Amino acid sequence: MRKILFKFSCCLFLLCVWITCRKPQESTPVFRFETPAHFGNKFQIPADNPITEQGFELGRMLFYDKRLSLTNKVACASCHVQENGFAEPKKVSVGILGRVGKRNSMHLANLLWSEKFFWDGRANSLEEQALLALESPTEMGIQPIEAAKKLQNIPEYPPLFQKAFGTSQITPDLIAKALAQFERMLISANSKYDKIVKREVQPTPRERRAIELFFTHPIPEINLRGGNCGDCHGSHLTTLNTFHDNGLDLIYKDLGLGAVTGLPSDNGKMKTPSLRNVALTAPYMHDGRFQTLREVLDHYNEHIQNSPNLDPLIIAASNEIRGTSLKLTEQEKQDIILFLEMLTDYDFIKNKKFSNPFK
């Protein structure tokens, strides 16, 4: 009996030593980052896709890698160019085999605060958005499962997935998660306007006037003039992430949100983009029809079409009593353009953390 107890004690002792000395399983550390206080905290990072340094760097590689497309000639960065604020500099996007899409790719900035993606809002997450872009025949044109197989056979990728997600087995889900991590970190918050908001610099009288004009809804009855821009491009993010028909066409050429929801009341509605770096993101609108900010302002001031779902906030906006258009003065137009130029974040478009890792 004593021998049995002795052997049991020895085994128990060795087990305790093994447990104590066993090297703990390494886990990928969460990437610690701070979001701009003036953007608020109304965002949520998926519990199954926390942002890690390894995941972010993998996503950055995938974002710029043309091998992720069917023809090895198109990357996410082909249509989202950093120097253009991660926007599409062409009128509409051109994907594999020169296939032309029908929309201008939305620029990528501050997506962490958004819940719907694409002009028509058909994606409910950045992960879903990434997979839809992969398989689109006018974008990257490759089925996600084929993209995963392709990356599996590229020697540098399995170890990177191992570091980022704890497995070297590449799947469409992990590709989407890595791309989403990179895109969530594309935060632009160091423009002249941001520095004014944070009280790091003082605005000039004209800059203050431009800011107030941009965010003010006009009430001519009390002589309150406004550009009416903030009704859709409100908050410091310069978007409320809502959908609107902004009177581009009397007859809809693109149903936008309506094609997704099937509701006639949503026809012609498009997601309101953030205006961050907007001076760099031409051309403008979902179809790239306007080349300059002046053309955009002229549209809102003078050329609104009375389309079926025209936004009530646009209908109600005029700087004249019983006015039928916005009626901005020439000086007011110039002031609003000044504000839009104040949204350019030069650090963002030059940030090496967001740049092409293959160069």
VOGU-3710 file (C-alpha; in Angstrom, 3 decimals, decimal comma):
1> mrkilfkfsc> 0,000/0,000/0,000  2,838/2,370/0,856  4,464/1,636/-2,516  1,234/2,443/-4,297  0,868/5,719/-2,391  4,506/6,576/-3,090  4,098/5,949/-6,828  0,871/7,977/-6,846  2,613/10,851/-5,030  5,496/10,790/-7,519
11> clfllcvwit> 3,108/10,850/-10,466  1,152/13,712/-8,922  4,374/15,616/-8,282  5,577/15,126/-11,873  2,165/16,211/-13,186  2,322/19,406/-11,136  5,853/20,099/-12,375  4,724/19,557/-15,990  1,770/21,895/-15,572  3,955/24,551/-13,909
21> crkpqestpv> 6,759/24,364/-16,441  4,587/23,924/-19,509  4,992/26,838/-21,874  1,634/28,623/-22,200  0,063/28,620/-25,630  0,893/31,839/-27,362  -2,033/33,962/-28,440  -2,039/36,814/-30,911  -2,056/40,054/-28,883  -4,861/42,495/-29,582
31> frfetpahfg> -3,660/45,584/-31,441  -4,081/48,489/-29,031  -5,136/51,721/-30,680  -6,968/54,897/-29,797  -9,853/56,331/-31,754  -10,328/60,107/-32,060  -12,402/61,323/-29,129  -14,377/63,738/-31,326  -15,583/60,839/-33,515  -17,380/59,242/-30,589
41> nkfqipadnp> -17,479/55,604/-29,572  -20,469/54,432/-31,574  -18,704/51,545/-33,221  -18,334/47,850/-32,639  -15,507/45,518/-33,580  -16,761/41,964/-34,205  -16,019/39,679/-31,274  -14,729/37,016/-33,656  -12,376/39,411/-35,439  -10,450/41,589/-32,961
51> iteqgfelgr> -7,825/43,814/-34,532  -4,288/42,480/-34,051  -1,022/43,781/-35,404  -0,465/40,533/-37,303  -3,993/40,588/-38,733  -3,679/44,227/-39,745  -0,357/43,629/-41,532  -1,735/40,565/-43,300  -4,749/42,577/-44,396  -2,469/45,297/-45,690
61> mlfydkrlsl> -0,596/42,762/-47,833  -3,810/41,285/-49,195  -5,188/44,760/-49,932  -2,274/45,493/-52,258  -1,713/41,992/-53,683  -2,920/41,620/-57,279  -2,605/37,844/-56,972  -5,852/37,961/-55,030  -7,683/38,538/-58,329  -8,455/36,001/-61,056
71> tnkvacasch> -5,969/37,523/-63,512  -3,249/38,644/-61,059  -3,719/42,194/-62,340  -6,211/43,804/-59,963  -5,909/44,475/-56,232  -8,193/46,267/-53,802  -5,712/49,132/-54,063  -6,264/49,337/-57,825  -9,554/51,137/-57,164  -8,771/52,532/-53,697
81> vqengfaepk> -5,676/54,678/-54,150  -4,027/56,039/-51,021  -2,915/59,349/-52,518  -6,531/59,910/-53,554  -7,810/59,247/-50,044  -8,283/55,553/-50,925  -10,769/56,609/-53,598  -11,292/55,649/-57,233  -9,728/58,270/-59,534  -11,595/56,945/-62,590
91> kvsvgilgrv> -15,220/57,800/-63,332  -16,259/54,215/-62,694  -14,217/51,243/-61,558  -12,422/48,961/-63,993  -11,854/45,383/-62,859  -10,355/42,226/-64,341  -10,072/41,908/-68,125  -10,906/45,607/-68,443  -14,479/45,028/-67,352  -16,145/48,340/-66,535
101> gkrnsmhlan> -18,417/48,637/-63,519  -21,372/50,988/-63,217  -20,215/52,881/-60,115  -17,283/54,825/-58,782  -15,743/52,919/-55,862  -16,450/54,576/-52,513  -13,389/55,923/-50,759  -12,179/54,193/-47,617  -11,819/56,209/-44,429  -13,272/55,910/-40,945
111> llwsekffwd> -15,212/52,771/-41,855  -15,032/51,683/-38,226  -18,057/53,926/-37,597  -20,115/52,504/-40,455  -22,553/49,585/-40,480  -23,560/49,371/-44,159  -21,187/49,247/-47,106  -21,246/49,977/-50,855  -23,359/52,759/-52,318  -26,450/50,561/-52,068
121> gransleeqa> -25,719/49,211/-48,578  -25,785/45,575/-49,675  -23,001/44,516/-47,266  -23,620/44,471/-43,522  -19,963/44,228/-42,506  -16,509/44,904/-43,864  -15,934/41,159/-43,913  -18,950/40,694/-46,188  -17,894/43,659/-48,299  -14,471/42,111/-48,903
131> llalesptem> -15,916/38,816/-50,145  -18,424/40,545/-52,431  -15,614/42,568/-54,013  -13,567/39,408/-54,536  -16,270/37,536/-56,394  -17,675/40,453/-58,380  -17,083/39,845/-62,113  -16,397/43,567/-62,622  -13,941/43,765/-59,757  -11,565/40,952/-58,796
141> giqpieaakk> -13,576/38,189/-60,409  -12,502/35,234/-58,282  -14,552/32,933/-56,083  -13,371/33,275/-52,461  -12,670/29,555/-52,140  -10,423/29,733/-55,222  -8,674/32,787/-53,774  -7,991/30,811/-50,598  -6,538/27,890/-52,569  -4,399/30,307/-54,548
151> lqnipeyppl> -2,952/31,950/-51,440  -2,364/28,556/-49,835  0,114/27,795/-52,609  2,019/31,065/-52,209  4,821/30,232/-49,723  4,765/33,472/-47,728  1,064/33,408/-46,890  0,445/30,267/-44,743  2,968/31,432/-42,068  1,365/34,878/-42,026
161> fqkafgtsqi> -2,099/33,390/-41,499  -0,600/31,221/-38,758  0,692/34,325/-36,970  -2,530/36,260/-37,460  -5,146/33,594/-36,791  -3,359/30,597/-35,291  -3,763/28,412/-38,371  -1,917/28,065/-41,647  -5,060/26,741/-43,341  -6,291/29,661/-45,446
171> tpdliakala> -10,044/30,102/-45,818  -12,275/32,758/-47,408  -13,436/33,740/-43,922  -9,884/34,485/-42,779  -9,095/36,427/-45,953  -12,147/38,597/-45,304  -11,225/39,052/-41,643  -7,697/40,209/-42,462  -8,900/42,695/-45,083  -11,539/44,000/-42,679
181> qfermlisan> -8,939/44,564/-39,960  -6,839/46,675/-42,305  -9,809/48,697/-43,531  -11,092/49,339/-39,997  -7,775/50,955/-39,160  -7,931/53,444/-42,050  -8,730/56,314/-39,714  -8,411/59,873/-40,999  -8,593/62,471/-38,231  -5,770/64,970/-38,608
191> skydkivkre> -7,055/67,545/-41,076  -7,139/71,285/-40,480  -10,762/70,903/-39,403  -9,815/68,231/-36,845  -7,127/70,478/-35,413  -9,710/73,229/-35,021  -12,147/70,866/-33,313  -9,407/69,685/-30,952  -8,466/73,349/-30,329  -4,926/72,781/-31,510
201> vqptprerra> -5,294/75,746/-33,879  -7,658/78,677/-34,096  -9,771/79,110/-37,240  -9,613/82,293/-39,230  -12,851/84,307/-39,397  -13,483/82,940/-42,886  -12,824/79,356/-41,788  -15,251/79,754/-38,893  -17,842/81,166/-41,268  -17,275/78,246/-43,662
211> ielffthpip> -17,746/75,663/-40,894  -20,973/77,261/-39,702  -22,313/77,586/-43,243  -21,607/73,932/-44,030  -23,447/72,541/-41,003  -26,376/74,999/-40,929  -29,835/74,262/-42,300  -31,152/77,533/-43,741  -34,130/79,257/-42,112  -34,740/82,360/-44,235
221> einlrggncg> -37,624/83,496/-42,028  -35,088/84,407/-39,338  -32,348/85,282/-41,820  -30,315/82,174/-40,934  -28,299/81,235/-43,985  -26,928/77,760/-44,468  -25,397/75,360/-46,949  -27,636/72,494/-45,784  -24,711/70,063/-46,103  -24,808/68,900/-42,494
231> dchgshlttl> -28,305/67,433/-42,836  -26,702/64,418/-44,540  -22,993/65,002/-43,888  -23,411/65,738/-40,205  -21,108/65,040/-37,249  -17,318/65,311/-37,243  -17,262/62,222/-39,438  -19,017/64,342/-42,112  -21,568/61,607/-42,692  -24,523/60,258/-40,781
241> ntfhdngldl> -24,082/56,976/-42,689  -27,651/57,224/-43,962  -29,191/56,813/-47,426  -30,680/59,609/-49,511  -32,008/60,472/-52,955  -30,138/63,695/-53,722  -31,962/64,643/-56,890  -29,453/63,593/-59,517  -31,958/62,220/-62,031  -35,667/62,657/-62,666
251> iykdlglgav> -35,826/59,040/-63,799  -33,585/56,656/-61,876  -30,737/55,109/-63,823  -29,572/53,215/-60,729  -32,044/52,085/-58,059  -29,363/52,022/-55,350  -30,773/50,967/-51,974  -34,102/50,109/-53,611  -32,484/47,277/-55,556  -31,366/45,770/-52,233
261> tglpsdngkm> -34,513/46,253/-50,140  -37,054/45,874/-52,936  -38,931/48,881/-51,591  -40,027/51,479/-54,175  -39,566/54,156/-51,497  -35,834/53,320/-51,436  -35,309/53,693/-55,179  -32,591/56,170/-56,041  -31,221/56,321/-52,516  -27,457/56,015/-52,090
271> ktpslrnval> -25,283/55,927/-49,015  -24,048/59,357/-48,001  -20,252/59,145/-48,107  -17,948/60,778/-45,631  -16,399/63,956/-47,036  -13,029/63,251/-45,465  -10,273/64,100/-47,989  -13,011/64,970/-50,475  -10,756/67,464/-52,270  -8,675/64,423/-53,323
281> tapymhdgrf> -11,437/61,944/-54,130  -12,776/63,214/-57,478  -14,795/62,305/-59,445  -17,935/62,609/-57,357  -21,295/60,849/-56,907  -21,941/57,130/-57,300  -21,459/57,335/-61,061  -18,554/59,780/-61,057  -20,502/62,353/-63,070  -18,958/65,447/-61,444
291> qtlrevldhy> -15,267/66,240/-61,806  -15,003/69,175/-59,419  -16,365/70,292/-56,074  -17,780/73,335/-57,804  -19,915/71,099/-60,025  -21,202/69,333/-56,918  -22,176/72,619/-55,282  -23,821/73,846/-58,468  -25,916/70,683/-58,512  -27,187/71,190/-54,961
301> nehiqnspnl> -27,686/74,906/-55,491  -29,306/75,004/-58,911  -29,875/71,622/-60,565  -31,792/69,384/-58,142  -34,200/67,111/-60,010  -37,629/66,567/-58,481  -37,244/62,795/-58,433  -39,875/60,544/-56,796  -37,941/59,935/-53,557  -36,128/63,259/-53,357
311> dpliiaasne> -35,017/63,795/-49,775  -37,348/66,113/-47,795  -34,328/67,846/-46,244  -33,292/68,947/-49,727  -36,807/69,984/-50,724  -37,116/72,137/-47,613  -33,745/73,855/-48,007  -33,614/77,380/-49,386  -32,006/80,605/-48,307  -34,983/82,544/-49,660
321> irgtslklte> -38,525/82,575/-48,277  -40,605/80,222/-50,446  -37,473/79,618/-52,499  -37,379/76,666/-54,885  -33,616/76,130/-54,725  -30,821/76,564/-52,211  -29,851/80,042/-53,436  -26,275/80,232/-52,188  -24,249/83,291/-53,117  -20,974/83,012/-54,994
331> qekqdiilfl> -19,068/83,825/-51,793  -20,959/81,142/-49,888  -20,076/78,560/-52,527  -16,419/79,502/-52,215  -16,623/79,293/-48,423  -18,116/75,791/-48,514  -15,352/74,662/-50,873  -12,852/76,104/-48,416  -14,381/73,967/-45,667  -14,200/70,872/-47,877
341> emltdydfik> -10,516/71,558/-48,477  -10,034/71,815/-44,706  -10,960/68,107/-44,511  -7,762/66,995/-46,259  -5,594/64,853/-43,980  -2,098/64,813/-45,467  -0,796/62,438/-42,802  -3,450/59,919/-43,821  -2,579/59,863/-47,495  1,140/59,556/-46,724
351> nkkfsnpfk> 0,965/57,156/-43,782  3,472/54,348/-44,388  1,387/51,961/-42,275  -1,292/52,145/-44,946  0,993/52,072/-47,981  1,942/49,331/-50,411  4,178/46,804/-48,599  5,447/45,384/-51,890  7,275/48,613/-52,798
//
